[in-house]
């Protein structure tokens, strides 16, 4: 069991580094490198979260509020105060949630405008001020729904209809509900097939299968193009086909990353860094905003690897501080 947890730890750490790296570049659908990472990063996290889901014969709403929603809104509130002063003093952080137009004559007026803007983008565009925290809100929905579907088997049919509507018709973006519907097949699939998946990871495969998977993965990216789990966008092709290709590619990428991670069989400092994931998620935008101010023209794909690694370690250091002084901020309650 320890081995299984280790390969998931390494996979999550790799995924966290990839997410930071992706966020160092503007959301350009023509950036093939960035688009490639987007095809599997979020599916990887939702799938692993499902694999690790522990059903306790009840719906653990209170636990999920404490361990998921409280950190999400803590980091968003912290980022709110941080980014308000950045905007007021005329710096352009180049993050998706805010822009210079929010800066007002006084710092107080800037914070008031930012507060109204924050509620607007969350209710209408499923984005928190600290954008990456949309993942935590969607994760909260996935965990609650999984508990409900396990406790009440008929609830699977109740959930299936709105999920299918979001996938094949679309409804707009509100409070991260649509993102959760997009993520639920990965999450619940990870939970439901967790035992079979562990056997798959432990089974040796011919290198031919890896090459075949990589070819299919990049072929789908070439034809289907940009996708977004935050923006609930499945790709450029006809929607039913793009939906199917999105889930296929998400699982191919997830399997490749986890298979690669299974090569690391010893616990190390790096595997333990995966325990900092919630802070890596919540704090990365602070450092990315600073990075964008220092490098307004952005670095190239190769050069950006270094700041991505530095930000990963800075977030890990922040996690240690939060864990010691404000443990509730990272979902730990005494």
C-alpha positions as a Markdown table, in Angstrom:
| # | Residue | x | y | z |
|---|---|---|---|---|
| 1 | Unk | 0.0 | 0.0 | 0.0 |
| 2 | Unk | 2.9 | 2.3 | 0.8 |
| 3 | Unk | 4.2 | 1.8 | -2.8 |
| 4 | Unk | 0.9 | 2.7 | -4.2 |
| 5 | Unk | 0.7 | 5.9 | -2.2 |
| 6 | Unk | 4.3 | 6.7 | -3.2 |
| 7 | Unk | 3.7 | 6.6 | -7.0 |
| 8 | Unk | 0.6 | 8.7 | -6.5 |
| 9 | Unk | 2.6 | 11.2 | -4.5 |
| 10 | Unk | 5.2 | 11.5 | -7.2 |
| 11 | Unk | 2.5 | 11.8 | -9.8 |
| 12 | Unk | 0.8 | 14.6 | -7.9 |
| 13 | Unk | 4.1 | 16.4 | -7.4 |
| 14 | Unk | 4.9 | 16.2 | -11.1 |
| 15 | Unk | 1.3 | 17.4 | -11.9 |
| 16 | Unk | 1.8 | 20.4 | -9.5 |
| 17 | Unk | 5.0 | 21.4 | -11.2 |
| 18 | Unk | 3.3 | 21.1 | -14.6 |
| 19 | Unk | 0.4 | 23.3 | -13.5 |
| 20 | Unk | 2.8 | 26.1 | -12.2 |
| 21 | Unk | 4.7 | 25.9 | -15.5 |
| 22 | Unk | 1.5 | 26.2 | -17.6 |
| 23 | Unk | 0.4 | 29.2 | -15.5 |
| 24 | Unk | 3.6 | 31.0 | -16.4 |
| 25 | Unk | 2.3 | 31.5 | -19.9 |
| 26 | Unk | -0.7 | 33.4 | -21.2 |
| 27 | Unk | -3.7 | 31.4 | -22.2 |
| 28 | Unk | -2.8 | 31.1 | -25.9 |
| 29 | Unk | -4.7 | 28.3 | -27.7 |
| 30 | Unk | -1.9 | 28.3 | -30.3 |
| 31 | Unk | 0.8 | 27.5 | -27.7 |
| 32 | Unk | 1.1 | 23.8 | -28.4 |
| 33 | Unk | 3.4 | 23.2 | -25.4 |
| 34 | Unk | 0.9 | 24.8 | -22.9 |
| 35 | Unk | -2.1 | 23.2 | -24.6 |
| 36 | Unk | -0.4 | 19.7 | -24.3 |
| 37 | Unk | -0.1 | 20.1 | -20.5 |
| 38 | Unk | -3.7 | 21.3 | -20.2 |
| 39 | Unk | -4.9 | 18.0 | -21.7 |
| 40 | Unk | -3.9 | 15.9 | -18.7 |
| 41 | Unk | -2.9 | 18.1 | -15.7 |
| 42 | Unk | -6.4 | 18.6 | -14.2 |
| 43 | Unk | -7.7 | 15.2 | -15.3 |
| 44 | Unk | -4.7 | 13.7 | -13.4 |
| 45 | Unk | -5.5 | 15.5 | -10.2 |
| 46 | Unk | -9.2 | 14.7 | -10.3 |
| 47 | Unk | -8.5 | 11.1 | -11.1 |
| 48 | Unk | -6.0 | 10.7 | -8.3 |
| 49 | Unk | -8.3 | 12.4 | -5.9 |
| 50 | Unk | -10.9 | 9.9 | -6.8 |
| 51 | Unk | -8.5 | 7.0 | -6.3 |
| 52 | Unk | -7.8 | 8.3 | -2.8 |
| 53 | Unk | -11.4 | 9.0 | -1.9 |
| 54 | Unk | -12.4 | 7.3 | 1.4 |
| 55 | Unk | -16.1 | 6.7 | 1.7 |
| 56 | Unk | -17.1 | 6.4 | 5.4 |
| 57 | Unk | -20.7 | 5.3 | 5.0 |
| 58 | Unk | -22.0 | 8.9 | 5.2 |
| 59 | Unk | -21.8 | 12.2 | 3.4 |
| 60 | Unk | -18.9 | 14.1 | 5.0 |
| 61 | Unk | -19.9 | 17.6 | 4.2 |
| 62 | Unk | -18.5 | 19.2 | 7.3 |
| 63 | Unk | -15.2 | 17.5 | 6.8 |
| 64 | Unk | -15.0 | 18.7 | 3.2 |
| 65 | Unk | -15.9 | 22.2 | 4.2 |
| 66 | Unk | -13.1 | 22.3 | 6.7 |
| 67 | Unk | -10.5 | 20.6 | 4.5 |
| 68 | Unk | -11.4 | 22.0 | 1.1 |
| 69 | Unk | -13.6 | 25.1 | 1.1 |
| 70 | Unk | -12.0 | 26.8 | 4.1 |
| 71 | Unk | -8.5 | 26.6 | 2.4 |
| 72 | Unk | -9.9 | 27.7 | -0.9 |
| 73 | Unk | -11.5 | 30.9 | 0.5 |
| 74 | Unk | -8.5 | 31.5 | 2.9 |
| 75 | Unk | -6.1 | 31.6 | 0.0 |
| 76 | Unk | -8.5 | 33.7 | -2.1 |
| 77 | Unk | -8.9 | 36.2 | 0.8 |
| 78 | Unk | -5.2 | 36.4 | 1.2 |
| 79 | Unk | -4.7 | 36.9 | -2.5 |
| 80 | Unk | -7.4 | 39.6 | -2.4 |
| 81 | Unk | -5.4 | 41.7 | 0.0 |
| 82 | Unk | -2.2 | 41.0 | -1.8 |
| 83 | Unk | -3.3 | 41.8 | -5.3 |
| 84 | Unk | -5.3 | 44.9 | -4.2 |
| 85 | Unk | -2.2 | 46.7 | -3.2 |
| 86 | Unk | -0.4 | 45.5 | -6.3 |
| 87 | Unk | -3.1 | 47.0 | -8.5 |
| 88 | Unk | -3.3 | 50.2 | -6.5 |
| 89 | Unk | 0.3 | 51.0 | -6.9 |
| 90 | Unk | 0.1 | 50.6 | -10.7 |
| 91 | Unk | 1.6 | 47.2 | -11.3 |
| 92 | Unk | 0.1 | 44.8 | -13.9 |
| 93 | Unk | 0.1 | 41.3 | -12.5 |
| 94 | Unk | -1.3 | 39.7 | -15.7 |
| 95 | Unk | -3.4 | 37.1 | -14.0 |
| 96 | Unk | -6.8 | 36.0 | -15.4 |
| 97 | Unk | -8.9 | 37.2 | -12.4 |
| 98 | Unk | -7.9 | 40.9 | -12.2 |
| 99 | Unk | -6.7 | 43.8 | -14.3 |
| 100 | Unk | -5.5 | 47.4 | -13.9 |
| 101 | Unk | -9.0 | 48.8 | -14.5 |
| 102 | Unk | -9.9 | 47.8 | -10.9 |
| 103 | Unk | -7.4 | 50.3 | -9.5 |
| 104 | Unk | -9.1 | 53.3 | -8.0 |
| 105 | Unk | -8.0 | 56.6 | -6.4 |
| 106 | Unk | -7.7 | 55.2 | -2.9 |
| 107 | Unk | -6.6 | 51.8 | -1.6 |
| 108 | Unk | -9.9 | 51.3 | 0.1 |
| 109 | Unk | -11.9 | 52.0 | -3.1 |
| 110 | Unk | -9.6 | 49.6 | -4.9 |
| 111 | Unk | -10.5 | 46.8 | -2.4 |
| 112 | Unk | -14.2 | 47.6 | -2.7 |
| 113 | Unk | -14.1 | 47.3 | -6.5 |
| 114 | Unk | -12.0 | 44.2 | -6.2 |
| 115 | Unk | -14.6 | 42.6 | -3.8 |
| 116 | Unk | -17.5 | 43.3 | -6.1 |
| 117 | Unk | -15.4 | 42.0 | -9.0 |
| 118 | Unk | -14.6 | 38.8 | -7.1 |
| 119 | Unk | -18.2 | 37.9 | -6.4 |
| 120 | Unk | -19.1 | 38.7 | -10.0 |
| 121 | Unk | -16.5 | 36.4 | -11.6 |
| 122 | Unk | -17.3 | 33.6 | -9.1 |
| 123 | Unk | -21.0 | 33.7 | -9.8 |
| 124 | Unk | -20.8 | 34.2 | -13.5 |
| 125 | Unk | -17.4 | 32.8 | -14.6 |
| 126 | Unk | -16.6 | 30.2 | -11.9 |
| 127 | Unk | -13.4 | 31.9 | -11.0 |
| 128 | Unk | -12.1 | 32.9 | -7.6 |
| 129 | Unk | -9.8 | 35.8 | -7.2 |
| 130 | Unk | -7.1 | 33.3 | -6.6 |
| 131 | Unk | -7.9 | 31.5 | -9.8 |
| 132 | Unk | -6.3 | 28.0 | -9.2 |
| 133 | Unk | -8.6 | 27.6 | -6.2 |
| 134 | Unk | -11.5 | 26.8 | -8.6 |
| 135 | Unk | -10.1 | 23.3 | -8.5 |
| 136 | Unk | -10.9 | 23.1 | -4.7 |
| 137 | Unk | -14.5 | 24.2 | -5.1 |
| 138 | Unk | -15.0 | 21.6 | -7.9 |
| 139 | Unk | -13.3 | 19.0 | -5.8 |
| 140 | Unk | -15.7 | 19.7 | -2.9 |
| 141 | Unk | -18.6 | 19.1 | -5.2 |
| 142 | Unk | -17.0 | 15.9 | -6.5 |
| 143 | Unk | -16.4 | 14.5 | -3.0 |
| 144 | Unk | -19.9 | 15.3 | -1.8 |
| 145 | Unk | -21.5 | 13.8 | -4.9 |
| 146 | Unk | -19.4 | 10.7 | -4.7 |
| 147 | Unk | -20.5 | 10.1 | -1.1 |
| 148 | Unk | -24.1 | 10.7 | -2.1 |
| 149 | Unk | -23.8 | 8.2 | -5.0 |
| 150 | Unk | -22.3 | 5.6 | -2.8 |
| 151 | Unk | -24.8 | 6.1 | 0.0 |
| 152 | Unk | -27.9 | 6.3 | -2.2 |
| 153 | Unk | -27.3 | 4.2 | -5.4 |
| 154 | Unk | -30.2 | 5.8 | -7.2 |
| 155 | Unk | -28.5 | 9.2 | -6.8 |
| 156 | Unk | -26.2 | 8.2 | -9.7 |
| 157 | Unk | -29.1 | 8.5 | -12.1 |
| 158 | Unk | -30.0 | 11.9 | -10.6 |
| 159 | Unk | -26.5 | 13.2 | -11.1 |
| 160 | Unk | -26.1 | 11.7 | -14.6 |
| 161 | Unk | -28.6 | 13.9 | -16.3 |
| 162 | Unk | -27.2 | 17.4 | -15.3 |
| 163 | Unk | -23.6 | 16.0 | -16.0 |
| 164 | Unk | -24.6 | 14.9 | -19.5 |
| 165 | Unk | -26.3 | 18.2 | -20.2 |
| 166 | Unk | -23.1 | 20.1 | -19.2 |
| 167 | Unk | -21.0 | 17.7 | -21.3 |
| 168 | Unk | -23.0 | 17.6 | -24.5 |
| 169 | Unk | -25.1 | 20.8 | -24.4 |
| 170 | Unk | -23.5 | 23.4 | -22.1 |
| 171 | Unk | -25.0 | 25.7 | -19.6 |
| 172 | Unk | -22.6 | 28.5 | -18.9 |
| 173 | Unk | -20.3 | 29.0 | -15.9 |
| 174 | Unk | -21.7 | 29.4 | -12.4 |
| 175 | Unk | -20.1 | 28.8 | -9.0 |
| 176 | Unk | -17.8 | 26.1 | -10.5 |
| 177 | Unk | -20.7 | 23.7 | -10.9 |
| 178 | Unk | -20.1 | 23.1 | -14.6 |
| 179 | Unk | -16.4 | 22.5 | -13.9 |
| 180 | Unk | -17.4 | 19.9 | -11.3 |
| 181 | Unk | -19.6 | 18.2 | -13.8 |
| 182 | Unk | -16.8 | 18.1 | -16.2 |
| 183 | Unk | -14.4 | 16.7 | -13.5 |
| 184 | Unk | -16.8 | 14.1 | -12.0 |
| 185 | Unk | -16.3 | 11.3 | -14.6 |
| 186 | Unk | -12.5 | 11.5 | -13.8 |
| 187 | Unk | -13.1 | 11.6 | -10.0 |
| 188 | Unk | -15.8 | 9.0 | -9.7 |
| 189 | Unk | -14.0 | 6.8 | -12.3 |
| 190 | Unk | -10.9 | 7.0 | -10.2 |
| 191 | Unk | -12.8 | 6.0 | -7.1 |
| 192 | Unk | -14.9 | 3.2 | -8.7 |
| 193 | Unk | -12.0 | 1.6 | -10.6 |
| 194 | Unk | -9.3 | 2.2 | -8.1 |
| 195 | Unk | -8.5 | -1.4 | -7.4 |
| 196 | Unk | -8.3 | -2.3 | -11.1 |
| 197 | Unk | -6.1 | 0.8 | -11.7 |
| 198 | Unk | -3.6 | -0.2 | -9.0 |
| 199 | Unk | -3.3 | -3.6 | -10.8 |
| 200 | Unk | -2.8 | -1.8 | -14.1 |
| 201 | Unk | 0.0 | 0.4 | -12.7 |
| 202 | Unk | 1.8 | -2.6 | -11.2 |
| 203 | Unk | 1.6 | -4.6 | -14.5 |
| 204 | Unk | 4.5 | -4.4 | -16.8 |
| 205 | Unk | 3.7 | -3.2 | -20.3 |
| 206 | Unk | 5.6 | -3.4 | -23.6 |
| 207 | Unk | 7.4 | -0.1 | -24.6 |
| 208 | Unk | 5.3 | -0.3 | -27.8 |
| 209 | Unk | 2.2 | 0.6 | -25.8 |
| 210 | Unk | 3.8 | 3.7 | -24.3 |
| 211 | Unk | 4.9 | 4.9 | -27.8 |
| 212 | Unk | 1.4 | 4.2 | -29.1 |
| 213 | Unk | -0.2 | 6.1 | -26.2 |
| 214 | Unk | 2.1 | 9.1 | -26.8 |
| 215 | Unk | 1.3 | 9.2 | -30.5 |
| 216 | Unk | -2.4 | 9.0 | -29.9 |
| 217 | Unk | -2.1 | 11.7 | -27.1 |
| 218 | Unk | -0.4 | 14.3 | -29.4 |
| 219 | Unk | -2.5 | 13.4 | -32.4 |
| 220 | Unk | -5.7 | 14.2 | -30.4 |
| 221 | Unk | -4.1 | 17.5 | -29.3 |
| 222 | Unk | -3.3 | 18.4 | -32.9 |
| 223 | Unk | -6.8 | 17.8 | -34.1 |
| 224 | Unk | -8.9 | 18.8 | -31.0 |
| 225 | Unk | -6.7 | 21.8 | -29.9 |
| 226 | Unk | -7.1 | 23.8 | -26.8 |
| 227 | Unk | -9.2 | 22.5 | -23.8 |
| 228 | Unk | -10.1 | 24.0 | -20.4 |
| 229 | Unk | -11.6 | 22.4 | -17.3 |
| 230 | Unk | -12.0 | 25.7 | -15.7 |
| 231 | Unk | -13.6 | 27.2 | -18.7 |
| 232 | Unk | -15.5 | 24.0 | -19.5 |
| 233 | Unk | -14.2 | 23.8 | -23.1 |
| 234 | Unk | -13.7 | 20.3 | -24.6 |
| 235 | Unk | -11.8 | 21.3 | -27.8 |
| 236 | Unk | -12.3 | 22.5 | -31.3 |
| 237 | Unk | -14.1 | 19.5 | -32.9 |
| 238 | Unk | -17.8 | 18.8 | -33.0 |
| 239 | Unk | -18.9 | 18.7 | -29.4 |
| 240 | Unk | -19.9 | 15.1 | -28.9 |
| 241 | Unk | -16.6 | 14.0 | -30.5 |
| 242 | Unk | -14.6 | 16.6 | -28.7 |
| 243 | Unk | -16.0 | 15.4 | -25.4 |
| 244 | Unk | -15.1 | 11.8 | -26.0 |
| 245 | Unk | -11.6 | 12.8 | -27.2 |
| 246 | Unk | -11.1 | 15.0 | -24.1 |
| 247 | Unk | -11.8 | 12.2 | -21.7 |
| 248 | Unk | -9.8 | 9.7 | -23.8 |
| 249 | Unk | -6.8 | 12.0 | -23.9 |
| 250 | Unk | -7.1 | 13.0 | -20.2 |
| 251 | Unk | -6.9 | 9.3 | -19.3 |
| 252 | Unk | -4.0 | 8.6 | -21.6 |
| 253 | Unk | -2.0 | 11.5 | -20.2 |
| 254 | Unk | -2.9 | 10.5 | -16.6 |
| 255 | Unk | -1.9 | 6.9 | -17.2 |
| 256 | Unk | 1.4 | 7.9 | -18.7 |
| 257 | Unk | 2.3 | 10.2 | -15.9 |
| 258 | Unk | 1.4 | 7.7 | -13.2 |
| 259 | Unk | 3.2 | 4.9 | -15.0 |
| 260 | Unk | 6.3 | 7.1 | -15.1 |
| 261 | Unk | 5.9 | 8.0 | -11.4 |
| 262 | Unk | 5.7 | 4.3 | -10.5 |
| 263 | Unk | 9.4 | 4.1 | -11.4 |
| 264 | Unk | 10.2 | 5.9 | -8.1 |
| 265 | Unk | 9.7 | 3.4 | -5.4 |
| 266 | Unk | 11.4 | 5.0 | -2.4 |
| 267 | Unk | 10.1 | 7.7 | -0.2 |
| 268 | Unk | 12.0 | 11.0 | -0.4 |
| 269 | Unk | 11.9 | 14.7 | 0.3 |
| 270 | Unk | 10.2 | 15.1 | -3.1 |
| 271 | Unk | 7.4 | 12.5 | -2.4 |
| 272 | Unk | 6.7 | 14.3 | 0.9 |
| 273 | Unk | 6.4 | 17.6 | -1.0 |
| 274 | Unk | 3.2 | 16.3 | -2.4 |
| 275 | Unk | 1.7 | 16.8 | 1.1 |
| 276 | Unk | 2.0 | 20.5 | 0.3 |
| 277 | Unk | -0.4 | 20.3 | -2.7 |
| 278 | Unk | -3.1 | 22.5 | -1.2 |
| 279 | Unk | -0.7 | 25.3 | -0.5 |
| 280 | Unk | 1.1 | 24.8 | -3.9 |
| 281 | Unk | -2.4 | 25.3 | -5.5 |
| 282 | Unk | -3.3 | 28.3 | -3.3 |
| 283 | Unk | 0.0 | 30.2 | -3.2 |
| 284 | Unk | 1.3 | 29.8 | -6.8 |
| 285 | Unk | -0.6 | 32.8 | -8.2 |
| 286 | Unk | 1.1 | 35.1 | -5.6 |
| 287 | Unk | 4.5 | 34.2 | -7.0 |
| 288 | Unk | 3.3 | 34.0 | -10.6 |
| 289 | Unk | 2.0 | 37.6 | -10.3 |
| 290 | Unk | 5.4 | 38.8 | -9.1 |
| 291 | Unk | 7.0 | 36.8 | -11.9 |
| 292 | Unk | 4.8 | 38.5 | -14.4 |
| 293 | Unk | 5.7 | 41.9 | -13.1 |
| 294 | Unk | 9.4 | 41.1 | -13.2 |
| 295 | Unk | 9.2 | 39.4 | -16.6 |
| 296 | Unk | 6.4 | 41.2 | -18.5 |
| 297 | Unk | 7.5 | 39.7 | -21.8 |
| 298 | Unk | 7.6 | 36.2 | -20.2 |
| 299 | Unk | 10.4 | 33.7 | -20.6 |
| 300 | Unk | 10.6 | 31.0 | -23.3 |
| 301 | Unk | 9.4 | 27.4 | -22.7 |
| 302 | Unk | 12.9 | 26.2 | -21.7 |
| 303 | Unk | 13.8 | 29.1 | -19.5 |
| 304 | Unk | 10.5 | 29.0 | -17.7 |
| 305 | Unk | 11.3 | 25.6 | -16.2 |
| 306 | Unk | 13.6 | 27.3 | -13.6 |
| 307 | Unk | 11.1 | 29.8 | -12.2 |
| 308 | Unk | 8.4 | 27.0 | -12.1 |
| 309 | Unk | 10.7 | 24.9 | -9.9 |
| 310 | Unk | 11.5 | 27.9 | -7.7 |
| 311 | Unk | 7.8 | 28.7 | -7.2 |
| 312 | Unk | 7.1 | 25.0 | -6.4 |
| 313 | Unk | 9.7 | 25.1 | -3.6 |
| 314 | Unk | 8.5 | 28.5 | -2.3 |
| 315 | Unk | 5.0 | 27.2 | -2.1 |
| 316 | Unk | 6.2 | 24.2 | -0.2 |
| 317 | Unk | 8.0 | 26.5 | 2.3 |
| 318 | Unk | 4.8 | 28.5 | 2.7 |
| 319 | Unk | 3.0 | 25.3 | 3.4 |
| 320 | Unk | 5.3 | 24.5 | 6.3 |
| 321 | Unk | 4.7 | 27.9 | 7.8 |
| 322 | Unk | 0.9 | 27.6 | 7.4 |
| 323 | Unk | 0.9 | 24.1 | 8.8 |
| 324 | Unk | 2.7 | 25.4 | 11.9 |
| 325 | Unk | 1.0 | 28.7 | 12.6 |
| 326 | Unk | -2.4 | 28.5 | 10.8 |
| 327 | Unk | -3.1 | 24.8 | 10.2 |
| 328 | Unk | -6.8 | 25.4 | 9.4 |
| 329 | Unk | -5.7 | 27.3 | 6.3 |
| 330 | Unk | -4.3 | 24.1 | 4.8 |
| 331 | Unk | -7.2 | 21.9 | 6.0 |
| 332 | Unk | -5.7 | 20.7 | 9.2 |
| 333 | Unk | -7.9 | 21.2 | 12.3 |
| 334 | Unk | -6.7 | 20.3 | 15.8 |
